[in-house]
Amino acid sequence: MNGTKYALISRRRGERVAVTSNQVRTFSPKEAFKFLQEHPNAVFIDVRSNMEYLFVGHPTGAIHIPWIDEPDWQVNPQFVKQVRQAMLGGAGGAAPVVLICRSGVRSLDAGKTLIAAGVREVYNVSEGFEGHLDDHHHRSTVDGWRFHGLPWEQC
């Protein structure tokens, strides 16, 4: 999926092992959903603000850790720590992390920060939860998690 790289670890036996990337990898919403189904140890994190998460809705099963939030709309200084705490349920702290925001921009920035902090396997949902704006400035009409009919809930 998305060009997984492999390294040869034994010339005699030809054993290969997946190599993690030092960059954020990208999934479409459908690819992300499939990946999450196939990797139950993966941590799925919605990085949107509290208001977005509660009132717009969020993917079913996503953990909410805001990247930027009210009242001052600054980057969450505890973000990496909070993600690492969420990862504790994964295999030895090496659980894959899948990030989603509204349209894939904030989650990509958050993912780059996680990679820089040493998190080895980070994915971004490129279309986000609501997707990109259409010609009438509406979301969820062109692409995104909701547009593709993937499981979501709302408070």
N, C-alpha and C positions, 0 to 999 in steps of 0.2 A: 504494500500500500504506500503510495507516494514515495517510491524509490528507497526502500529500506536498504541500507548498506550492510555488507557482510565482510568480515575479516577471516582469513584463513588462520586457524589456531594450531593446526597440526599438518605438516606437509605429508607425512606418511599416511595418515588416515583420511585426509581431506576434510577434517571437521571444520565447520563454519559456525560462527556465532554472530548474532545481530549486533551491530555497532550503533550506539546512540549518537545522535547528531549534536553539534554544538550550536544549533539554531532551532528556532521554533518551526515545527512542521505544520502543514495546513490540511484541514479536513473540510469537506462540504458538510452540511448538517446530516445528510444521510450516511456519509462515511463515518462521521463521529458517532452517530447512533449505533451503527453496526459494530464499530470498534468497542464502544462501551458495553454492548451485549456480549462480545467475545472476550472481553478483559474485565471481569468483575472486580478486580483489584484496582482498576483505574479510578482516579479521583476526578470528578466532574465539577468544575467550579464556575459559577456565574459571578462575574466581576462587576456587574452593574451596580448602580446606587441602590440604597434601600428602597427609595420610592419606586424605581423601575421594577425591582425584584418583586415587591409586594403588589403593586397596582397594575402593572402591565402584564404580569405573569412571568413564569420561569419554567425551564425544562423540568419535568418530573425527575426527582432524584438528584438534582444539582444542589451543591453546597453553596451557600452565599458567602463570599468574601469580597467585599467591595474593593476595587482598585482606586477609585476616586469617589468621594461621597461628600454629602452635606455635613456641616454647614459651610465650610470654607473651600470645598472642592479641590483639595490638595491630594496628592498621591498618599495612600494609606501607608504610613511608615512601618506598620506591623504586617504588611501584606505577605512578605516572604515567610516570616515566622508563622503566620496563621496557615499558610499553605503547607508548610512543613508539618505542622501539627495535624492537619487533615490527612497528610500522607502516612501518618504513623500506622494506619490500618493496612497499608500496602505491604508488599513483600520486602521486608528489610528497609523500608523507607525509600525504596526505588520504584514505587508505583508510578505508572504514567499519569500525567496531569493533562486534562482536557479543559480548555478555557473557552468561555463564551461571553459575549457582551451583546450590545444591540445590533451592531453591524460588522463586527470583527476588527475594529480599529483599536479600542482600548484593550481588548484581550490580547492582541498581538504585542502591544507595548508591555503589558503585564507579563506575558510569556518571555519576552526578551530579558526582563529583569530577573525572572526565575532562572533562566539559562545562565545569566551572568553570576547568579548566586550559587551555581553548581547543581541545580536540578537537571537531571540528565535527559528526561524524556517528556517534552512539552509539546502539546498540539493546540492549535487555534482553530475554532470553527469560523471559517472565513466569511460566511454570510450572516453570522450572529443569530440572535433570537428573532429579531423583527425584520432583518434584511435591509436592503438599500431603499432609498426613496424612489417612487415612481414619478411619472411626469406631473402628477397632481400633488406631489409631496406627501404621499401616504406610504406607510411601511406595511410589511406583511402581504404585499400584493405582487411582488416581483421574485423575492427569494427569502431565505431565512428559515429558522427552525419551525416556526408556526406555519409558514407558507407551505412547507413540505408535509404538514400534517403529523409531525412527530409529537410524542406525548409531552404535554405541558399542563400546568395548573396555575390557578390564580387565587389569591386570598379573598 
